[in-house]
Amino acid sequence: MRKLSRRAWIAGAAMAAQAANQSIVRLPQKVRVAIIGLEGHIGEILEPLDRLPDVELVAIQDRDPALMREVLASKHGAHARLYGKWRDLLDGEKLDIVGICGTNGERAEIIFECAKRKLNIVAEKPLAIAATDLDRIKKAVADSGIHLTMLIEMRFQAPYRALKQIVESGDLGEVAQIGAQKSYKLGQRPDWMRHRATFGGTIAYIAVHMVDLMRWTTSRELVEVFSYQGRVGHPELQDMENVTTSLFKLDNGGTAALRMDYLRPDTASTWGDDRLRLAGTHGVAEFQEASGLTLVTEKRPPRQITDLPPGGSLFIDFLNSVYSGHASGLSLRDIYRVNEIVLAARDSADQHRLVQL
């Protein structure tokens, strides 16, 4: 099992039960969805389907028949048609939305083709592993008039929504330093992640989430970056880095640091260890999966924040913005900016130089 790509969905029985108790979301039309590639966060598309009676998963594609059988065996995949090649799927189906969740290196080409066919897109991250392809994607989306979102779902999770609310309340004052972490178990990595041409680098792959959260929770912009990356041990990873650090300058003169690794031991209780710390002129707020959300300010001593805002669904948010005219919780501008930043941060490490953002 590729835990990184589908762990949330496969372990999602409890979440499905919770979703059953949430309100049904009706859309003004039927929406036909296909998923191309099963490497990514497909749970972000599949899990909300219990609440979406107007959305139908009609087709899936992957090179690995075993992965397609997993989805076919699920409640919402039972009637999906299977394809071995993504172009055959696009040629053979009448679609409204395509989830593009395959390997990093092929994503840009699939986005171009979907835009040409005027199909709305829910893409895994990053959108592209080369800046030139990212520029081409921007033009293709603009020219076609389609809607596009990217699976950076963490800003819809309750703890990070709470962090944003704390900043907006003024309790922290002006945010001057950000500390972020993503640490994962290595697990069994597929071959495409071992080669730069198909993977694009660890910074481009997983920094997307935290770069988005650093900007979104604080409303601060990242203006400069210097990164380090490397592979320590694990020769089987070949080109894939297992340790990275990126140092950023904020637009107000503050600083941010993002450290990432694939060194989390198998004995750890969770697959990942995500952390986000915001230090301001009047206080500090921090979220760690192990200890929850904590806050200390000039006016109040340290305390745990347990009254969190409700979490949300990126996919439902996207559907409501496309078909019901609601404002999106994730703008296209933010999506493009995050992609620009992580590609620049990776290039900084490759080229051993400071990069202006």
C-alpha positions as CSV (number, residue, x, y, z in Angstrom):
1,M,0.0,0.0,0.0
2,R,1.3,3.4,-0.9
3,K,0.4,5.1,2.3
4,L,1.4,8.6,1.3
5,S,-0.9,8.6,-1.7
6,R,-4.1,7.0,-0.3
7,R,-3.7,6.6,3.4
8,A,-6.4,9.0,4.4
9,W,-9.0,7.4,2.1
10,I,-8.2,3.8,2.9
11,A,-8.3,4.5,6.7
12,G,-11.3,6.7,6.2
13,A,-14.1,4.6,7.6
14,A,-14.5,6.9,10.6
15,M,-14.4,9.9,8.4
16,A,-17.1,8.4,6.2
17,A,-19.3,7.9,9.2
18,Q,-18.7,11.5,10.2
19,A,-19.5,12.7,6.7
20,A,-22.8,10.8,6.8
21,N,-23.9,13.1,9.7
22,Q,-23.0,16.2,7.8
23,S,-25.3,18.1,5.5
24,I,-25.9,17.0,1.9
25,V,-24.6,19.4,-0.7
26,R,-26.8,19.8,-3.7
27,L,-25.5,21.3,-7.0
28,P,-27.6,22.8,-9.8
29,Q,-26.5,20.1,-12.2
30,K,-25.1,16.6,-12.4
31,V,-21.3,16.5,-12.4
32,R,-19.4,13.7,-14.0
33,V,-15.9,13.2,-12.5
34,A,-12.9,11.1,-13.6
35,I,-9.6,10.5,-11.8
36,I,-6.4,10.2,-13.8
37,G,-3.7,8.5,-11.8
38,L,-4.0,7.1,-8.3
39,E,-0.8,8.3,-6.7
40,G,-2.1,11.4,-5.0
41,H,-4.6,12.5,-2.4
42,I,-7.6,10.9,-4.1
43,G,-9.3,10.7,-0.7
44,E,-9.9,14.5,-1.0
45,I,-12.2,13.6,-4.0
46,L,-13.7,10.3,-2.9
47,E,-14.4,10.9,0.8
48,P,-16.9,13.8,0.3
49,L,-19.0,11.8,-2.3
50,D,-21.4,10.6,0.4
51,R,-22.5,14.3,0.7
52,L,-22.6,14.9,-3.0
53,P,-25.6,13.1,-4.6
54,D,-25.2,15.1,-7.8
55,V,-21.6,14.0,-8.4
56,E,-20.7,10.7,-10.1
57,L,-17.3,9.1,-10.4
58,V,-17.6,7.7,-13.9
59,A,-14.0,6.6,-14.8
60,I,-10.5,6.0,-13.4
61,Q,-7.1,5.5,-14.9
62,D,-3.8,4.2,-13.7
63,R,-1.0,2.1,-15.1
64,D,-1.4,-0.3,-12.1
65,P,-4.5,-2.5,-12.4
66,A,-4.3,-3.3,-8.6
67,L,-4.7,0.3,-7.7
68,M,-7.8,0.6,-9.9
69,R,-9.3,-2.5,-8.3
70,E,-8.9,-0.8,-4.9
71,V,-11.0,2.1,-6.0
72,L,-13.4,-0.1,-8.0
73,A,-14.1,-2.1,-4.7
74,S,-15.1,1.1,-2.9
75,K,-18.7,2.3,-2.6
76,H,-18.4,5.2,-5.1
77,G,-16.0,3.5,-7.5
78,A,-18.2,0.4,-8.1
79,H,-19.5,1.7,-11.5
80,A,-16.5,3.5,-12.7
81,R,-15.0,2.4,-16.0
82,L,-11.3,1.5,-16.0
83,Y,-8.6,2.8,-18.4
84,G,-4.9,2.0,-18.7
85,K,-4.1,5.2,-20.7
86,W,-5.2,8.6,-19.7
87,R,-5.8,9.8,-23.3
88,D,-8.1,6.9,-23.9
89,L,-10.1,8.0,-20.9
90,L,-10.4,11.6,-22.1
91,D,-11.4,10.4,-25.6
92,G,-13.9,7.9,-24.2
93,E,-15.8,9.9,-21.6
94,K,-18.1,12.9,-21.4
95,L,-16.8,14.7,-18.3
96,D,-17.2,17.9,-16.3
97,I,-14.2,17.6,-13.9
98,V,-11.0,15.6,-14.0
99,G,-8.9,14.8,-10.9
100,I,-5.3,14.6,-12.0
101,C,-3.5,12.6,-9.3
102,G,-0.7,10.7,-11.1
103,T,3.0,11.2,-11.1
104,N,4.5,14.7,-10.9
105,G,6.4,14.6,-14.2
106,E,3.3,13.9,-16.4
107,R,0.9,16.3,-14.6
108,A,1.5,19.4,-16.7
109,E,0.8,17.6,-20.0
110,I,-2.5,16.2,-18.7
111,I,-3.5,19.7,-17.5
112,F,-2.8,21.1,-20.9
113,E,-4.9,18.4,-22.6
114,C,-7.8,18.9,-20.1
115,A,-7.7,22.7,-20.6
116,K,-7.8,22.2,-24.4
117,R,-11.0,20.1,-23.9
118,K,-12.4,22.8,-21.5
119,L,-12.6,20.3,-18.6
120,N,-12.4,21.7,-15.0
121,I,-9.4,20.4,-13.1
122,V,-8.7,19.2,-9.5
123,A,-4.9,18.7,-9.7
124,E,-2.4,17.1,-7.3
125,K,0.6,19.2,-6.3
126,P,2.7,20.7,-7.7
127,L,1.0,21.7,-10.9
128,A,4.3,21.4,-12.8
129,I,7.9,20.6,-11.9
130,A,9.4,23.2,-14.3
131,A,8.7,26.9,-14.2
132,T,8.2,27.0,-18.0
133,D,5.4,24.5,-17.8
134,L,3.8,26.4,-14.9
135,D,3.7,29.5,-17.2
136,R,2.2,27.4,-19.9
137,I,-0.5,26.1,-17.5
138,K,-1.4,29.7,-16.5
139,K,-1.9,30.6,-20.1
140,A,-3.9,27.4,-21.0
141,V,-6.2,27.9,-18.0
142,A,-6.8,31.6,-18.9
143,D,-7.3,30.9,-22.6
144,S,-9.8,28.0,-22.0
145,G,-11.8,29.7,-19.2
146,I,-11.8,26.5,-17.1
147,H,-11.7,26.3,-13.3
148,L,-8.7,24.8,-11.6
149,T,-7.8,23.9,-8.0
150,M,-5.0,22.1,-6.4
151,L,-5.0,19.5,-3.6
152,I,-3.5,21.6,-0.8
153,E,-6.3,20.8,1.6
154,M,-4.5,21.7,4.8
155,R,-5.9,25.2,4.9
156,F,-9.4,23.6,5.2
157,Q,-8.4,21.7,8.4
158,A,-9.7,23.0,11.7
159,P,-6.4,23.7,13.5
160,Y,-5.0,25.9,10.7
161,R,-8.3,27.7,10.4
162,A,-8.0,28.5,14.1
163,L,-4.5,29.7,13.6
164,K,-5.7,32.2,10.9
165,Q,-8.5,33.4,13.2
166,I,-6.0,33.9,16.1
167,V,-3.8,36.1,13.8
168,E,-6.8,38.0,12.5
169,S,-7.9,38.7,16.1
170,G,-4.7,40.6,16.8
171,D,-3.7,38.5,19.8
172,L,-0.3,37.8,18.3
173,G,0.4,41.3,17.1
174,E,2.4,41.4,13.9
175,V,3.8,38.0,12.9
176,A,7.5,38.2,12.7
177,Q,8.7,34.6,12.6
178,I,7.2,31.4,11.2
179,G,8.5,27.9,11.9
180,A,7.1,25.0,9.9
181,Q,7.8,21.3,9.7
182,K,6.7,18.3,7.6
183,S,8.2,15.0,8.7
184,Y,7.1,11.7,7.1
185,K,7.9,8.0,7.4
186,L,9.8,6.9,4.3
187,G,7.7,3.8,3.6
188,Q,7.9,2.2,0.2
189,R,8.4,4.9,-2.4
190,P,7.4,4.2,-6.0
191,D,10.1,4.3,-8.6
192,W,9.0,7.6,-10.1
193,M,9.8,9.4,-6.9
194,R,13.5,8.2,-7.2
195,H,14.2,10.2,-10.3
196,R,14.3,14.0,-10.6
197,A,12.8,13.9,-14.1
198,T,9.6,12.3,-12.9
199,F,9.6,13.6,-9.3
200,G,10.8,17.1,-9.4
201,G,12.4,17.2,-6.0
202,T,11.2,16.9,-2.4
203,I,10.9,20.6,-1.9
204,A,8.6,21.0,-4.9
205,Y,6.5,18.0,-3.8
206,I,5.8,18.6,-0.1
207,A,6.7,22.2,0.7
208,V,3.5,23.2,-1.2
209,H,1.3,22.6,1.9
210,M,3.3,24.5,4.4
211,V,4.2,27.4,2.0
212,D,0.4,27.8,1.5
213,L,-0.2,27.7,5.3
214,M,2.6,30.2,6.1
215,R,1.1,32.7,3.7
216,W,-2.6,32.1,4.3
217,T,-2.6,32.0,8.1
218,T,-0.5,35.1,8.5
219,S,-1.3,37.2,5.4
220,R,2.5,37.7,5.1
221,E,4.3,37.3,1.8
222,L,7.5,35.4,1.3
223,V,10.0,37.6,-0.6
224,E,13.3,35.7,-0.6
225,V,14.5,32.1,-0.1
226,F,17.6,30.2,0.4
227,S,17.3,26.4,0.6
228,Y,19.4,23.3,1.3
229,Q,18.5,19.8,0.3
230,G,20.2,16.4,0.4
231,R,19.9,12.6,0.7
232,V,21.5,11.2,3.9
233,G,21.7,7.4,3.9
234,H,19.1,5.4,2.0
235,P,21.0,5.0,-1.4
236,E,17.9,3.2,-2.8
237,L,16.2,6.7,-3.0
238,Q,18.6,7.7,-5.8
239,D,17.7,11.3,-6.8
240,M,15.1,11.8,-4.1
241,E,16.1,14.1,-1.2
242,N,15.2,13.0,2.3
243,V,16.2,16.2,4.2
244,T,15.5,19.8,3.2
245,T,15.5,23.2,4.9
246,S,14.3,26.5,3.3
247,L,14.8,29.9,4.9
248,F,12.5,32.7,3.9
249,K,12.4,36.5,4.4
250,L,9.0,37.9,5.0
251,D,7.7,41.1,3.5
252,N,7.8,42.9,6.9
253,G,11.4,42.0,7.5
254,G,10.6,38.9,9.6
255,T,11.8,35.4,8.9
256,A,10.4,31.9,8.2
257,A,12.0,28.5,8.3
258,L,10.6,25.3,6.8
259,R,12.3,22.0,7.5
260,M,11.2,18.7,5.9
261,D,12.3,15.1,6.1
262,Y,11.5,11.5,5.4
263,L,13.2,10.3,8.6
264,R,10.2,9.7,10.8
265,P,10.7,6.2,12.4
266,D,8.3,3.4,11.6
267,T,7.7,3.1,15.4
268,A,6.0,6.5,15.5
269,S,2.3,6.5,16.1
270,T,1.4,8.6,13.0
271,W,2.5,8.7,9.4
272,G,3.5,12.4,9.5
273,D,4.4,15.1,12.0
274,D,3.2,18.5,10.8
275,R,4.0,21.6,12.8
276,L,3.3,25.3,12.4
277,R,4.5,28.0,14.8
278,L,3.6,31.7,14.5
279,A,5.5,34.2,16.6
280,G,4.3,37.7,16.8
281,T,5.0,40.9,18.6
282,H,2.4,40.1,21.3
283,G,2.3,36.3,21.5
284,V,3.0,32.8,20.0
285,A,0.6,30.3,18.6
286,E,1.7,26.8,17.6
287,F,0.1,23.6,16.3
288,Q,1.6,20.2,16.6
289,E,-0.2,17.0,15.9
290,A,1.0,15.5,19.1
291,S,0.0,18.4,21.4
292,G,-2.7,20.2,19.6
293,L,-3.0,24.0,19.3
294,T,-1.5,26.2,22.0
295,L,-1.4,29.9,22.5
296,V,0.5,32.3,24.8
297,T,0.1,36.1,24.7
298,E,1.1,39.1,26.7
299,K,-2.3,39.1,28.4
300,R,-2.8,35.4,29.1
301,P,-0.5,32.5,30.1
302,P,0.0,29.4,27.9
303,R,-3.2,27.5,27.1
304,Q,-4.5,24.8,24.8
305,I,-7.1,25.9,22.3
306,T,-9.8,23.2,21.9
307,D,-12.7,25.3,20.6
308,L,-11.8,25.0,16.9
309,P,-13.8,26.2,13.9
310,P,-15.3,23.4,11.7
311,G,-13.1,21.9,9.1
312,G,-14.0,21.9,5.5
313,S,-13.6,20.0,2.2
314,L,-11.4,21.4,-0.6
315,F,-13.4,19.5,-3.2
316,I,-16.8,20.6,-2.0
317,D,-15.5,24.2,-1.8
318,F,-14.3,23.9,-5.4
319,L,-17.7,22.5,-6.6
320,N,-19.6,25.2,-4.8
321,S,-17.4,27.9,-6.4
322,V,-17.7,26.4,-9.9
323,Y,-21.4,25.4,-10.0
324,S,-23.1,27.5,-7.2
325,G,-21.3,30.8,-7.5
326,H,-19.8,30.7,-4.0
327,A,-16.5,32.5,-3.3
328,S,-13.7,30.0,-3.3
329,G,-11.7,29.3,-0.2
330,L,-8.6,28.8,-2.3
331,S,-7.9,31.3,-5.0
332,L,-6.2,30.6,-8.3
333,R,-3.8,33.4,-7.5
334,D,-2.7,31.6,-4.3
335,I,-2.3,28.3,-6.1
336,Y,0.0,29.8,-8.7
337,R,2.0,31.8,-6.1
338,V,2.6,28.7,-4.0
339,N,3.8,26.8,-7.1
340,E,6.1,29.6,-8.0
341,I,7.6,29.7,-4.5
342,V,8.3,26.0,-4.1
343,L,9.9,25.8,-7.6
344,A,12.1,28.8,-6.7
345,A,13.0,27.2,-3.3
346,R,14.0,24.0,-5.0
347,D,16.1,26.0,-7.6
348,S,17.8,27.8,-4.7
349,A,19.0,24.5,-3.3
350,D,20.0,23.2,-6.8
351,Q,21.9,26.4,-7.6
352,H,23.2,27.2,-4.1
353,R,22.0,30.8,-4.3
354,L,19.5,33.3,-2.8
355,V,16.4,33.6,-4.9
356,Q,14.1,36.6,-5.0
357,L,10.4,35.7,-4.9
